[in-house]
């Protein structure tokens, strides 16, 4: 039995450090390849037409630039509270409280992965009801993650291998059906440069996601070595796959038919039945399943540390002694994921709202990176990813500019409902951080690896 803290709860120090580089790589790849490529590609095509491959390139560039701050701090110390600890170190206590509210509400995106899976199941089995399938998927991976991160990682590794096979079949069959004029014609750049850039910002869900492995700082064997490596390699590798898939998605059928539609429409047109079934189950199904599984594996870790520090009631941080999993927090996020499924919110609304909230805070977090040499002077001096002060400032403000530009683009494409939702959450977050700041006594949740 792990040693209990004085509060009767287990600390993030007690989580099992069992994840190696292979496990983290599978989590990162599974997190990246998911709802973005499967469901948002059609939305992006509607925004920019056949130039969607360029939007994927823009998204990849955005994400690589914005991942550099995570790489630098992730290569400096083990952060047991993941992104929460990162905010606490760089921006201070009040900002860490503000961040937690935006973090919790941005994770309504959990529903998007389950809903997208149900949509692909419907393309395979016409008439199958979306809501029950979505609920079953969310519930299954919730139970899997309740039973321990190591078991979830084993399942993740197997699903990633099968997923890669399914995506490869989509590209192989699709390239044999490409129509002339891949990068030309009236359907190319339908909304000009703004359309390309706006779609690129939206596709942040597709090209991004690798940075979430920073939330496994408490459970990784060698986080300062493995986390930076995994973020870079997984982002580049998946971006290459996306480049080929998006060419097929936008250049087989007329744009009017594929705009705002899932990839299954194109897959059905270019594949024989056996290949379509394999793609739907292993490619689309496991792409969404790995993202859902990965998200449930990391989503609780920042909140767990916030509970330990006093931002939320202590009972929320209860950890199952057998599996070492935060079952109360997992249940809360499970319920958060259920809300959009039950209320019928659209995928586009979920994605836009979640991205706007994340980008708003990424501006603050990126600028705060400039404080790293000051707040962790000894650790940063020994860091394997240390850069000069001018380079650090360039990286920080470059990442902040990328986040601000993406926020601007997404805001322009958002509905009034999405804008109101984001504005309310941001105001709530600021009020929470300011009010609770005087009541919280934070612990040190980082350590040298």
ABEGO torsion letter per residue (X at the ends): XBBBBAAGBBBAAABBBABBAAAAAAAAAAAABBAAAAAAAAAAAAAAEAAAAAAAAAAAAAAAAAAAAAAAAAAABBBAAEAAAAAAAAAEAAAAAAAAAAAAAAAAAAAAAAAAAAAAAAAABBGBBAAAAAAAAAAAAAAAAAAEAAAAAAAAAAAAAAAAAAAAAAAAAAAAABBBGAABEAABGAAEAAAAAAAAAAAAAAABGAAAAAAAAAABABAAAAAAAAAAAAAAAAAAAAAAAAAAAAAABBAAAABGBBAAAAAAAABBAAAAAAAAAAAAAAAAAAAAAAAAAAAAAAAAAAAAAGABBAAAABBBAAAGBBAAAAAAAAAAAAAAAAAGBBAAAAAAAAAAAAAAAAAAAAAAAAAAAAABAAAAAABAABBBAAAAAAAAAAAAAAAAAAAAAAAAABBAAAAAAAAAAAAAAAAAAAAAAAABBBBBABBBX
